[in-house]
Amino acid sequence: MNSISLRNIIMMIPILFIALPVHEFAHGWVAYRMGDPTAKYAGRLTLNPFKHLDLMGVLMMFLVGVGWARPVPVNSTYLKNRRTGLLLISLAGPLSNLVLAFLGMFIWGLIVKLVNVGIIVINSMTMADVLIYGTEFLQAFIFVNISLAVFNLIPVPPLDGSRILSSVIPEESYYRFARYEQFIGLAFLLLVVVLPDNLFSRFINFFAMPIYDSMVLTVRLIFGM
């Protein structure tokens, strides 16, 4: 997915318009359910992609295969238990992408099953092309969502992983770390940009592929394939 082509752009746009808004909506929804209305008041408790997309984050999706949206605002003073609340809110985004990935995998498995039992009949080149493109789209949708989840779990600001880290380490240690968040985040972004594409992709794939394979196995078991 790292090579930029018209086909990739056409395929990636709807994926980004689903994956990134759902990720940010999940953060905001969990925060709202835990008593923080900040995202709602900011108009971010929505699946409207234009409320969430970040230009640099979208460009990074095309350039290196992973990116981000505009972070949903969270005010921890509304939370009854700050550390637990921030942990759950931070986990919500990556988990939402894993749920989307599994839904995509489930739809793929359903299509394969319907083809195998003859309910979907490939009786023309047009039908074959539709199935091929649909399969490619689903595979891209699945892997982009898994990659987004893995990427956002890296414990580097401003990614979700840094918020998760702040919720599990001693507060004193986190405050020392927080003083350098901006510089660490900028250094990480520069590192992602300058690293060879295949090197960063291998890092993401190292964690993403086991998740992908486990989803394939689960769907095969569900549909008896």
DRENLOGU-448622 format. One record per residue: x negated, y negated, z negated of N, C-alpha, C in turn; chain; residue in three letters. Coordinates in Angstrom, 3 decimals, always signed. Example, Ala and Ser with C-alpha at 12.3 -4.5 7.8 and 13.67 -1.06 7.14 Angstrom:
2
n.u_n.v_n.w_ca.u_ca.v_ca.w_c.u_c.v_c.w_kette_rest
-13.190_+5.690_-7.800_-12.300_+4.500_-7.800_-13.200_+3.300_-7.800_A_ALA
-12.850_+2.250_-7.080_-13.670_+1.060_-7.140_-12.900_-0.030_-7.870_A_SER
***
This chain:
225
n.u_n.v_n.w_ca.u_ca.v_ca.w_c.u_c.v_c.w_kette_rest
-0.810_+1.209_+0.000_+0.000_+0.000_+0.000_-0.847_-1.263_+0.000_A_MET
-2.162_-1.126_+0.014_-3.000_-2.299_-0.070_-3.208_-2.978_+1.267_A_ASN
-3.033_-2.269_+2.381_-3.217_-2.883_+3.676_-1.986_-3.698_+4.025_A_SER
-2.217_-4.937_+4.510_-1.116_-5.822_+4.838_-0.732_-5.607_+6.288_A_ILE
+0.493_-5.210_+6.529_+1.023_-5.060_+7.873_+2.491_-5.452_+7.826_A_SER
+3.058_-5.696_+8.993_+4.470_-6.074_+9.045_+5.339_-4.980_+8.443_A_LEU
+4.975_-3.717_+8.701_+5.747_-2.593_+8.154_+5.694_-2.589_+6.633_A_ARG
+4.489_-2.822_+6.082_+4.344_-2.852_+4.627_+5.110_-4.014_+4.015_A_ASN
+5.055_-5.171_+4.674_+5.764_-6.348_+4.171_+7.265_-6.083_+4.129_A_ILE
+7.793_-5.529_+5.234_+9.223_-5.234_+5.302_+9.623_-4.243_+4.214_A_ILE
+8.740_-3.273_+3.938_+9.033_-2.265_+2.930_+8.883_-2.824_+1.515_A_MET
+7.874_-3.685_+1.319_+7.565_-4.168_-0.028_+8.546_-5.209_-0.535_A_MET
+9.091_-6.032_+0.349_+9.961_-7.123_-0.103_+11.142_-6.608_-0.929_A_ILE
+11.942_-5.657_-0.425_+13.051_-5.162_-1.267_+12.577_-4.469_-2.535_A_PRO
+11.409_-3.804_-2.464_+10.879_-3.145_-3.662_+10.565_-4.183_-4.731_A_ILE
+9.896_-5.262_-4.333_+9.563_-6.323_-5.289_+10.806_-7.018_-5.813_A_LEU
+11.810_-7.161_-4.966_+13.049_-7.822_-5.364_+13.859_-6.971_-6.337_A_PHE
+13.481_-5.718_-6.493_+14.119_-4.847_-7.481_+13.213_-4.650_-8.690_A_ILE
+11.969_-4.235_-8.441_+11.075_-3.821_-9.520_+10.720_-4.954_-10.482_A_ALA
+10.332_-6.108_-9.957_+9.893_-7.202_-10.830_+11.048_-7.828_-11.622_A_LEU
+12.200_-8.135_-10.989_+13.318_-8.670_-11.789_+13.819_-7.710_-12.861_A_PRO
+13.893_-6.421_-12.539_+14.342_-5.448_-13.540_+13.370_-5.419_-14.717_A_VAL
+12.079_-5.477_-14.413_+11.044_-5.494_-15.458_+11.255_-6.665_-16.409_A_HIS
+11.421_-7.866_-15.860_+11.580_-9.053_-16.708_+12.943_-9.078_-17.392_A_GLU
+13.986_-8.632_-16.683_+15.311_-8.564_-17.293_+15.291_-7.635_-18.511_A_PHE
+14.554_-6.520_-18.394_+14.469_-5.572_-19.512_+13.862_-6.240_-20.740_A_ALA
+12.803_-7.019_-20.543_+12.220_-7.769_-21.663_+13.276_-8.667_-22.308_A_HIS
+13.930_-9.455_-21.462_+14.911_-10.419_-21.969_+16.101_-9.768_-22.629_A_GLY
+16.571_-8.650_-22.055_+17.746_-7.967_-22.604_+17.446_-7.389_-23.975_A_TRP
+16.286_-6.736_-24.122_+15.912_-6.177_-25.425_+15.734_-7.295_-26.446_A_VAL
+15.099_-8.390_-26.033_+14.929_-9.534_-26.947_+16.289_-10.062_-27.390_A_ALA
+17.213_-10.170_-26.436_+18.555_-10.677_-26.746_+19.283_-9.737_-27.707_A_TYR
+19.157_-8.435_-27.472_+19.802_-7.461_-28.342_+19.213_-7.478_-29.751_A_ARG
+17.979_-7.949_-29.858_+17.331_-8.010_-31.166_+17.470_-9.383_-31.815_A_MET
+18.288_-10.247_-31.200_+18.617_-11.523_-31.826_+17.954_-12.744_-31.243_A_GLY
+17.140_-12.578_-30.201_+16.453_-13.728_-29.607_+17.179_-14.165_-28.335_A_ASP
+17.851_-15.322_-28.347_+18.606_-15.774_-27.174_+17.782_-16.630_-26.217_A_PRO
+16.477_-16.732_-26.416_+15.643_-17.649_-25.628_+15.738_-17.371_-24.131_A_THR
+15.631_-16.108_-23.737_+15.703_-15.755_-22.317_+17.067_-16.107_-21.735_A_ALA
+18.120_-15.888_-22.506_+19.480_-16.205_-22.049_+19.631_-17.704_-21.816_A_LYS
+19.165_-18.504_-22.774_+19.267_-19.957_-22.640_+18.402_-20.487_-21.500_A_TYR
+17.320_-19.763_-21.184_+16.430_-20.186_-20.098_+16.924_-19.710_-18.727_A_ALA
+18.063_-19.011_-18.698_+18.606_-18.515_-17.442_+17.862_-17.322_-16.888_A_GLY
+17.151_-16.606_-17.751_+16.336_-15.485_-17.290_+16.979_-14.131_-17.570_A_ARG
+18.142_-14.132_-18.198_+18.832_-12.871_-18.456_+19.676_-12.533_-17.222_A_LEU
+18.996_-12.308_-16.120_+19.626_-12.104_-14.822_+18.739_-11.216_-13.967_A_THR
+19.345_-10.562_-12.974_+18.589_-9.758_-12.016_+18.301_-10.534_-10.735_A_LEU
+18.633_-11.822_-10.726_+18.336_-12.673_-9.575_+16.819_-12.772_-9.416_A_ASN
+16.251_-12.222_-8.331_+14.786_-12.195_-8.203_+14.145_-13.569_-8.181_A_PRO
+14.863_-14.571_-7.665_+14.276_-15.903_-7.554_+14.108_-16.584_-8.912_A_PHE
+14.736_-16.039_-9.938_+14.551_-16.551_-11.297_+13.293_-15.969_-11.948_A_LYS
+12.736_-14.920_-11.338_+11.652_-14.191_-11.979_+10.343_-14.168_-11.196_A_HIS
+10.407_-14.216_-9.868_+9.210_-13.987_-9.073_+8.186_-15.097_-9.234_A_LEU
+6.926_-14.681_-9.269_+5.793_-15.593_-9.367_+4.983_-15.454_-8.082_A_ASP
+4.661_-16.576_-7.419_+4.010_-16.524_-6.109_+2.688_-15.767_-6.170_A_LEU
+1.841_-16.090_-7.147_+0.549_-15.420_-7.262_+0.730_-13.930_-7.544_A_MET
+1.693_-13.595_-8.409_+1.945_-12.195_-8.728_+2.403_-11.410_-7.523_A_GLY
+3.240_-12.031_-6.665_+3.714_-11.371_-5.449_+2.565_-11.183_-4.462_A_VAL
+1.729_-12.207_-4.300_+0.578_-12.100_-3.404_-0.363_-10.991_-3.849_A_LEU
-0.537_-10.859_-5.169_-1.409_-9.803_-5.687_-0.856_-8.422_-5.363_A_MET
+0.477_-8.304_-5.315_+1.075_-7.023_-4.957_+0.640_-6.606_-3.560_A_MET
+0.573_-7.569_-2.635_+0.181_-7.253_-1.270_-1.333_-7.068_-1.141_A_PHE
-2.097_-7.810_-1.947_-3.555_-7.779_-1.823_-4.183_-6.588_-2.531_A_LEU
-3.729_-6.289_-3.756_-4.360_-5.216_-4.529_-3.383_-4.131_-4.970_A_VAL
-2.091_-4.301_-4.638_-1.134_-3.241_-4.936_-0.443_-3.342_-6.272_A_GLY
-0.849_-4.295_-7.127_-0.180_-4.528_-8.403_-0.054_-6.035_-8.613_A_VAL
+0.963_-6.426_-9.376_+1.166_-7.853_-9.610_+2.076_-8.083_-10.794_A_GLY
+2.719_-9.242_-10.823_+3.534_-9.590_-11.982_+4.586_-10.616_-11.584_A_TRP
+5.531_-10.832_-12.481_+6.533_-11.882_-12.320_+6.293_-12.931_-13.403_A_ALA
+7.110_-13.980_-13.413_+6.999_-14.992_-14.471_+7.455_-14.372_-15.784_A_ARG
+6.641_-14.436_-16.814_+7.027_-13.818_-18.090_+8.309_-14.428_-18.658_A_PRO
+9.173_-13.579_-19.173_+10.386_-14.037_-19.845_+9.996_-14.658_-21.191_A_VAL
+10.512_-15.842_-21.516_+10.157_-16.460_-22.803_+10.769_-15.699_-23.974_A_PRO
+9.967_-15.525_-25.005_+10.403_-14.839_-26.223_+10.008_-15.690_-27.420_A_VAL
+10.932_-15.865_-28.352_+10.662_-16.609_-29.589_+10.747_-15.625_-30.752_A_ASN
+9.594_-15.240_-31.271_+9.558_-14.194_-32.298_+10.174_-14.624_-33.626_A_SER
+10.433_-15.923_-33.807_+11.036_-16.368_-35.071_+12.475_-15.880_-35.209_A_THR
+13.110_-15.507_-34.101_+14.473_-14.977_-34.142_+14.501_-13.508_-34.562_A_TYR
+13.362_-12.834_-34.494_+13.327_-11.396_-34.736_+13.254_-11.091_-36.226_A_LEU
+14.044_-10.135_-36.672_+14.049_-9.770_-38.086_+12.705_-9.162_-38.500_A_LYS
+12.199_-8.292_-37.644_+10.883_-7.703_-37.872_+10.024_-8.065_-36.666_A_ASN
+9.152_-9.036_-36.846_+8.410_-9.598_-35.724_+7.598_-8.542_-34.981_A_ARG
+6.808_-7.761_-35.692_+5.908_-6.817_-35.039_+6.666_-5.703_-34.317_A_ARG
+7.678_-5.138_-34.970_+8.478_-4.097_-34.329_+9.241_-4.663_-33.140_A_THR
+9.797_-5.860_-33.325_+10.547_-6.495_-32.252_+9.691_-6.761_-31.026_A_GLY
+8.508_-7.331_-31.230_+7.617_-7.612_-30.108_+7.145_-6.327_-29.432_A_LEU
+6.954_-5.276_-30.217_+6.549_-3.990_-29.646_+7.621_-3.457_-28.704_A_LEU
+8.874_-3.460_-29.164_+9.973_-2.942_-28.348_+10.213_-3.809_-27.115_A_LEU
+10.137_-5.121_-27.293_+10.323_-6.038_-26.164_+9.235_-5.829_-25.126_A_ILE
+7.994_-5.662_-25.571_+6.873_-5.478_-24.654_+6.966_-4.149_-23.916_A_SER
+7.413_-3.104_-24.602_+7.537_-1.785_-23.979_+8.677_-1.729_-22.963_A_LEU
+9.672_-2.597_-23.137_+10.871_-2.529_-22.303_+10.561_-2.696_-20.821_A_ALA
+9.646_-3.608_-20.481_+9.333_-3.850_-19.074_+8.726_-2.640_-18.392_A_GLY
+7.592_-2.122_-18.886_+7.013_-0.928_-18.269_+7.958_+0.269_-18.252_A_PRO
+8.718_+0.457_-19.327_+9.657_+1.578_-19.359_+10.743_+1.429_-18.300_A_LEU
+11.184_+0.194_-18.054_+12.202_-0.022_-17.023_+11.669_+0.370_-15.653_A_SER
+10.386_+0.106_-15.395_+9.796_+0.505_-14.116_+9.681_+2.020_-13.998_A_ASN
+9.402_+2.684_-15.110_+9.353_+4.150_-15.079_+10.739_+4.738_-14.833_A_LEU
+11.763_+4.103_-15.400_+13.143_+4.554_-15.145_+13.485_+4.373_-13.670_A_VAL
+13.123_+3.218_-13.101_+13.370_+2.987_-11.671_+12.633_+4.023_-10.827_A_LEU
+11.394_+4.307_-11.199_+10.618_+5.293_-10.452_+11.304_+6.658_-10.492_A_ALA
+11.803_+7.043_-11.660_+12.455_+8.346_-11.761_+13.764_+8.364_-10.968_A_PHE
+14.510_+7.256_-10.970_+15.725_+7.192_-10.156_+15.392_+7.353_-8.679_A_LEU
+14.303_+6.694_-8.249_+13.869_+6.859_-6.868_+13.499_+8.296_-6.557_A_GLY
+12.806_+8.930_-7.495_+12.415_+10.333_-7.317_+13.649_+11.240_-7.289_A_MET
+14.631_+10.925_-8.114_+15.860_+11.716_-8.153_+16.594_+11.614_-6.814_A_PHE
+16.677_+10.405_-6.269_+17.339_+10.213_-4.964_+16.587_+10.971_-3.878_A_ILE
+15.240_+10.920_-3.935_+14.436_+11.681_-2.972_+14.743_+13.175_-3.073_A_TRP
+14.782_+13.700_-4.298_+15.079_+15.111_-4.491_+16.461_+15.480_-3.995_A_GLY
+17.425_+14.588_-4.222_+18.797_+14.832_-3.766_+18.859_+14.901_-2.244_A_LEU
+18.164_+13.983_-1.577_+18.148_+13.983_-0.112_+17.524_+15.269_+0.417_A_ILE
+16.400_+15.666_-0.152_+15.733_+16.901_+0.280_+16.662_+18.098_+0.086_A_VAL
+17.348_+18.135_-1.054_+18.266_+19.245_-1.334_+19.412_+19.271_-0.327_A_LYS
+19.967_+18.098_-0.024_+21.080_+18.035_+0.931_+20.644_+18.435_+2.331_A_LEU
+19.402_+18.137_+2.685_+18.875_+18.574_+3.982_+18.695_+20.097_+3.983_A_VAL
+18.152_+20.617_+2.881_+17.876_+22.063_+2.800_+19.147_+22.908_+2.869_A_ASN
+20.243_+22.399_+2.295_+21.485_+23.189_+2.292_+22.364_+22.874_+3.502_A_VAL
+21.902_+21.958_+4.361_+22.615_+21.694_+5.607_+23.706_+20.647_+5.532_A_GLY
+23.839_+19.972_+4.394_+24.859_+18.916_+4.300_+24.423_+17.694_+5.100_A_ILE
+23.136_+17.362_+5.023_+22.572_+16.346_+5.901_+21.913_+17.077_+7.062_A_ILE
+22.392_+16.805_+8.266_+21.897_+17.504_+9.451_+21.067_+16.547_+10.294_A_VAL
+19.844_+16.956_+10.602_+18.973_+16.131_+11.451_+19.191_+16.583_+12.894_A_ILE
+20.103_+15.897_+13.585_+20.477_+16.322_+14.936_+20.137_+15.293_+16.009_A_ASN
+19.308_+14.303_+15.637_+18.899_+13.318_+16.628_+17.598_+12.661_+16.173_A_SER
+16.907_+12.040_+17.121_+15.677_+11.322_+16.778_+15.967_+10.145_+15.867_A_MET
+17.124_+9.516_+16.072_+17.494_+8.388_+15.221_+17.656_+8.830_+13.775_A_THR
+18.338_+9.962_+13.587_+18.521_+10.491_+12.234_+17.182_+10.867_+11.618_A_MET
+16.309_+11.445_+12.414_+14.981_+11.821_+11.916_+14.195_+10.581_+11.513_A_ALA
+14.265_+9.529_+12.332_+13.551_+8.288_+12.015_+14.083_+7.650_+10.738_A_ASP
+15.400_+7.689_+10.571_+16.010_+7.120_+9.364_+15.529_+7.871_+8.127_A_VAL
+15.505_+9.182_+8.203_+15.053_+9.989_+7.062_+13.571_+9.776_+6.778_A_LEU
+12.764_+9.674_+7.831_+11.328_+9.440_+7.644_+11.095_+8.095_+6.975_A_ILE
+11.755_+7.048_+7.495_+11.566_+5.727_+6.895_+12.119_+5.698_+5.479_A_TYR
+13.276_+6.327_+5.270_+13.865_+6.361_+3.931_+12.962_+7.067_+2.935_A_GLY
+12.334_+8.169_+3.380_+11.410_+8.892_+2.512_+10.186_+8.045_+2.195_A_THR
+9.638_+7.357_+3.211_+8.492_+6.475_+2.999_+8.845_+5.353_+2.021_A_GLU
+10.045_+4.789_+2.189_+10.477_+3.716_+1.297_+10.590_+4.215_-0.139_A_PHE
+11.216_+5.374_-0.316_+11.381_+5.910_-1.664_+10.036_+6.224_-2.312_A_LEU
+9.122_+6.795_-1.529_+7.801_+7.105_-2.077_+7.065_+5.827_-2.479_A_GLN
+7.174_+4.784_-1.652_+6.554_+3.499_-2.000_+7.221_+2.906_-3.230_A_ALA
+8.556_+2.970_-3.277_+9.319_+2.453_-4.409_+8.897_+3.148_-5.699_A_PHE
+8.765_+4.464_-5.628_+8.372_+5.244_-6.809_+6.983_+4.851_-7.266_A_ILE
+6.041_+4.844_-6.338_+4.651_+4.625_-6.743_+4.401_+3.180_-7.159_A_PHE
+5.056_+2.219_-6.517_+4.908_+0.819_-6.935_+5.405_+0.639_-8.357_A_VAL
+6.542_+1.241_-8.680_+7.083_+1.098_-10.032_+6.187_+1.778_-11.075_A_ASN
+5.666_+2.954_-10.749_+4.752_+3.612_-11.685_+3.487_+2.771_-11.850_A_ILE
+2.961_+2.247_-10.740_+1.753_+1.429_-10.800_+1.981_+0.158_-11.612_A_SER
+3.157_-0.456_-11.458_+3.483_-1.648_-12.244_+3.508_-1.327_-13.735_A_LEU
+4.083_-0.182_-14.066_+4.136_+0.217_-15.476_+2.731_+0.416_-16.028_A_ALA
+1.896_+1.134_-15.282_+0.519_+1.396_-15.722_-0.255_+0.088_-15.834_A_VAL
-0.158_-0.749_-14.808_-0.883_-2.023_-14.791_-0.500_-2.892_-15.977_A_PHE
+0.801_-2.986_-16.245_+1.261_-3.863_-17.325_+0.930_-3.323_-18.710_A_ASN
+0.580_-2.060_-18.804_+0.204_-1.490_-20.096_-1.277_-1.698_-20.421_A_LEU
-2.037_-2.261_-19.474_-3.436_-2.583_-19.761_-3.456_-3.659_-20.847_A_ILE
-4.210_-3.453_-21.935_-4.168_-4.399_-23.064_-4.990_-5.661_-22.837_A_PRO
-4.624_-6.380_-21.776_-5.298_-7.633_-21.430_-4.227_-8.702_-21.224_A_VAL
-4.378_-9.884_-21.824_-3.389_-10.940_-21.629_-3.410_-11.418_-20.174_A_PRO
-2.245_-11.781_-19.625_-0.939_-11.874_-20.292_-0.080_-10.626_-20.097_A_PRO
-0.688_-9.489_-19.822_+0.067_-8.264_-19.557_+0.736_-7.745_-20.822_A_LEU
+1.754_-6.901_-20.624_+2.515_-6.365_-21.756_+1.634_-5.600_-22.730_A_ASP
+0.599_-4.972_-22.214_-0.281_-4.192_-23.075_-0.915_-5.013_-24.179_A_GLY
-1.193_-6.288_-23.900_-1.788_-7.136_-24.937_-0.782_-7.432_-26.034_A_SER
+0.501_-7.554_-25.662_+1.550_-7.787_-26.662_+1.779_-6.522_-27.497_A_ARG
+1.681_-5.380_-26.833_+1.804_-4.120_-27.568_+0.644_-3.987_-28.548_A_ILE
-0.553_-4.331_-28.081_-1.734_-4.280_-28.942_-1.559_-5.186_-30.156_A_LEU
-1.002_-6.391_-29.933_-0.826_-7.334_-31.041_+0.153_-6.825_-32.081_A_SER
+1.006_-5.866_-31.668_+2.027_-5.343_-32.581_+1.533_-4.165_-33.413_A_SER
+0.386_-3.616_-33.039_-0.076_-2.411_-33.745_-1.408_-2.604_-34.479_A_VAL
-2.157_-3.666_-34.124_-3.416_-3.912_-34.837_-3.158_-4.891_-35.972_A_ILE
-4.034_-4.957_-36.977_-3.860_-5.937_-38.059_-3.747_-7.358_-37.512_A_PRO
-2.863_-8.147_-38.100_-2.610_-9.491_-37.602_-3.874_-10.347_-37.599_A_GLU
-4.707_-10.179_-38.600_-5.942_-10.967_-38.659_-6.824_-10.693_-37.449_A_GLU
-6.914_-9.426_-37.075_-7.714_-9.049_-35.903_-7.101_-9.625_-34.640_A_SER
-5.774_-9.607_-34.552_-5.125_-10.139_-33.358_-5.334_-11.644_-33.229_A_TYR
-5.242_-12.377_-34.324_-5.419_-13.824_-34.258_-6.821_-14.184_-33.774_A_TYR
-7.825_-13.380_-34.164_-9.177_-13.620_-33.657_-9.233_-13.364_-32.149_A_ARG
-8.535_-12.316_-31.716_-8.473_-11.981_-30.297_-7.695_-13.042_-29.521_A_PHE
-6.605_-13.567_-30.134_-5.717_-14.503_-29.450_-6.412_-15.802_-29.069_A_ALA
-7.444_-16.181_-29.803_-8.150_-17.422_-29.499_-8.804_-17.391_-28.124_A_ARG
-9.060_-16.181_-27.644_-9.752_-16.041_-26.356_-8.840_-15.472_-25.275_A_TYR
-7.527_-15.399_-25.547_-6.589_-14.784_-24.607_-6.676_-15.395_-23.215_A_GLU
-6.665_-16.722_-23.154_-6.647_-17.401_-21.861_-7.892_-17.054_-21.043_A_GLN
-9.045_-17.028_-21.702_-10.293_-16.752_-20.997_-10.377_-15.273_-20.581_A_PHE
-9.885_-14.396_-21.456_-9.890_-12.965_-21.141_-8.974_-12.689_-19.950_A_ILE
-7.794_-13.321_-19.969_-6.846_-13.134_-18.874_-7.403_-13.624_-17.550_A_GLY
-8.057_-14.777_-17.556_-8.632_-15.322_-16.327_-9.768_-14.431_-15.823_A_LEU
-10.611_-13.966_-16.749_-11.715_-13.086_-16.363_-11.190_-11.786_-15.760_A_ALA
-10.118_-11.257_-16.351_-9.535_-10.024_-15.837_-8.978_-10.230_-14.436_A_PHE
-8.276_-11.345_-14.222_-7.712_-11.638_-12.908_-8.819_-11.736_-11.858_A_LEU
-9.899_-12.427_-12.203_-11.020_-12.554_-11.270_-11.638_-11.186_-10.977_A_LEU
-11.720_-10.349_-12.013_-12.277_-9.009_-11.838_-11.421_-8.184_-10.887_A_LEU
-10.101_-8.275_-11.039_-9.188_-7.541_-10.163_-9.351_-7.996_-8.718_A_VAL
-9.524_-9.311_-8.528_-9.636_-9.871_-7.181_-10.943_-9.460_-6.508_A_VAL
-12.045_-9.489_-7.256_-13.361_-9.257_-6.636_-13.724_-7.779_-6.546_A_VAL
-13.100_-6.941_-7.362_-13.403_-5.510_-7.284_-12.961_-4.954_-5.929_A_LEU
-13.703_-4.024_-5.368_-13.234_-3.356_-4.146_-11.860_-2.737_-4.378_A_PRO
-10.999_-2.842_-3.348_-9.622_-2.346_-3.488_-9.581_-0.899_-3.961_A_ASP
-10.426_-0.064_-3.362_-10.349_+1.356_-3.691_-10.765_+1.640_-5.131_A_ASN
-11.642_+0.802_-5.700_-12.079_+1.022_-7.073_-10.947_+0.745_-8.054_A_LEU
-10.266_-0.387_-7.882_-9.155_-0.711_-8.776_-7.995_+0.252_-8.552_A_PHE
-7.769_+0.620_-7.299_-6.694_+1.573_-7.000_-6.963_+2.919_-7.657_A_SER
-8.226_+3.347_-7.652_-8.565_+4.617_-8.296_-8.300_+4.563_-9.792_A_ARG
-8.571_+3.413_-10.393_-8.307_+3.251_-11.822_-6.807_+3.384_-12.108_A_PHE
-5.976_+2.687_-11.332_-4.525_+2.765_-11.517_-4.027_+4.175_-11.217_A_ILE
-4.538_+4.765_-10.124_-4.082_+6.099_-9.722_-4.438_+7.168_-10.751_A_ASN
-5.535_+6.975_-11.449_-5.959_+7.944_-12.464_-4.854_+8.159_-13.496_A_PHE
-4.143_+7.099_-13.848_-3.051_+7.195_-14.816_-1.696_+7.393_-14.133_A_PHE
-1.560_+6.849_-12.922_-0.262_+6.903_-12.244_+0.047_+8.283_-11.680_A_ALA
-0.957_+8.968_-11.147_-0.700_+10.247_-10.484_-0.136_+11.312_-11.420_A_MET
-0.645_+11.455_-12.659_-0.017_+12.440_-13.558_+1.453_+12.134_-13.831_A_PRO
+1.790_+10.859_-13.929_+3.193_+10.480_-14.133_+4.009_+10.850_-12.904_A_ILE
+3.466_+10.519_-11.725_+4.137_+10.846_-10.466_+4.352_+12.361_-10.358_A_TYR
+3.301_+13.118_-10.624_+3.398_+14.586_-10.506_+4.418_+15.163_-11.489_A_ASP
+4.492_+14.606_-12.696_+5.455_+15.103_-13.683_+6.883_+14.810_-13.235_A_SER
+7.084_+13.670_-12.569_+8.417_+13.339_-12.048_+8.792_+14.278_-10.909_A_MET
+7.833_+14.568_-10.030_+8.089_+15.520_-8.938_+8.495_+16.876_-9.510_A_VAL
+7.756_+17.344_-10.499_+8.053_+18.643_-11.116_+9.435_+18.645_-11.755_A_LEU
+9.765_+17.566_-12.464_+11.072_+17.487_-13.130_+12.206_+17.526_-12.125_A_THR
+12.080_+16.766_-11.036_+13.136_+16.719_-10.018_+13.247_+18.051_-9.293_A_VAL
+12.120_+18.692_-9.039_+12.161_+20.032_-8.423_+12.899_+21.034_-9.304_A_ARG
+12.671_+20.920_-10.612_+13.371_+21.810_-11.543_+14.855_+21.509_-11.574_A_LEU
+15.220_+20.227_-11.534_+16.629_+19.831_-11.554_+17.369_+20.396_-10.350_A_ILE
+16.752_+20.300_-9.170_+17.429_+20.705_-7.933_+17.062_+22.125_-7.492_A_PHE
+16.250_+22.807_-8.309_+15.900_+24.182_-7.977_+15.119_+24.323_-6.701_A_GLY
+14.164_+23.426_-6.481_+13.377_+23.458_-5.248_+12.004_+24.066_-5.507_A_MET
***
